[in-house]
Amino acid sequence: MNHRRLIGGVVALLLAISAVQPLEAQRAGGWSWSSQYSTVLGVGDTGDFAGGLSWRGVTFDVERATSDNVTLGLTFGWHVLDEQNTGTTQFPQGAISGTAFRYINSAPILLTGNYFFGDRTSIRPYVGAGAGTYWIENRTEAGVFYVDDSNWHFGLLGEAGILIPRPGGAGITLSARYNWALETNDTERQYMTFSIGYTVGN
């Protein structure tokens, strides 16, 4: 896959959408919806299991403004990490030498809160946090053998980003999120997402 072409296509699509007349400006009590394309990077043990930058992720946010600077909402998404390596892979039934594929699929469902700096007519940095649950699948495949371990984890999120407003209340977002799925059955997962998205509200 040509990653530069993919990213260029996503950016072009977002800019084309932003050219459409946006909806009414978001104010206290208003709702907003955001769709984001996300890249994913494993951290710590997660990077050891399936390292490298992944280009497969989507994130969706629904938020309600409690003031011009504060929003509360829900985020959910699908984030994938994968790795191919050659060597000896251990399974409960034994070991196999050759090419192995490792996958992590993560589906977060979190309650979130964000604080926006500045006013609604300017570029707005923001910080946020969230808590909820992650469904995590850890899968290793080598030849005809595979191990699949799936669990629900309690998790936490930290975020920093920038909202670039459009006239009428829509905007383009650039953000980085730290996702921490706490330990369940001796497995803990941590990863970063780097996202570009488009937000509309009313």
C-alpha positions, 0 to 999 in steps of 0.5 A: 500500500502506498501510505503517502497516497493514502494519507494524501487522499484522506487529507484531500477528502477532509478538505473537500468536506470542509468546503461544504457549508458547515452546520450551525455553530456549536454552543452550550447544550449543542451536540457535535460529531467527529469522524477521524482517520487514526494511525496507531503506535504500540508502546512498551510491551504492546510495541514488543508484541506488535511494533511499528506504526500501523495505518489502520484505525478509525475513531468516532466521537459524539460530544455535548458542550456544557459551556463554550470551553467544555464538552462531555461525550463518548468515543469509540473506534477500531485500532489495529496493530500487526507485525510479521517476524521470522524465528521460533514462536512459542505456543501452548502446544509447543514451538514452531520455526518460520514466519509468524504474524501477530495482531492486536485489534482494539475497540475502545468505548470510553466516556470523555471530557475535553477542555478547549482554550480560546474562543470558538472563532480561533484555532483552539488547542484542547486537552482531554481525558476518558475512562471506560472499556477496551475490547482487545484481541491478541492473535498470533498465527504461525503456519496452521497454528494460532493463539487467540486471546480476547478480553475486556479491559478497564481503560484510561485515555489522555488526549491533546489536540487542535481544533481548526474551526470552519465558519458555522461551527464545523472544524478540522481536528488534529490530535494525539491520544494515549490509550491504556488498557489496564491488565486483564488475565496478565495482559496490559495494552498501551498505544498511541493514536495520531488522528486527523478528523472532521467535526460538525455540530449544531 
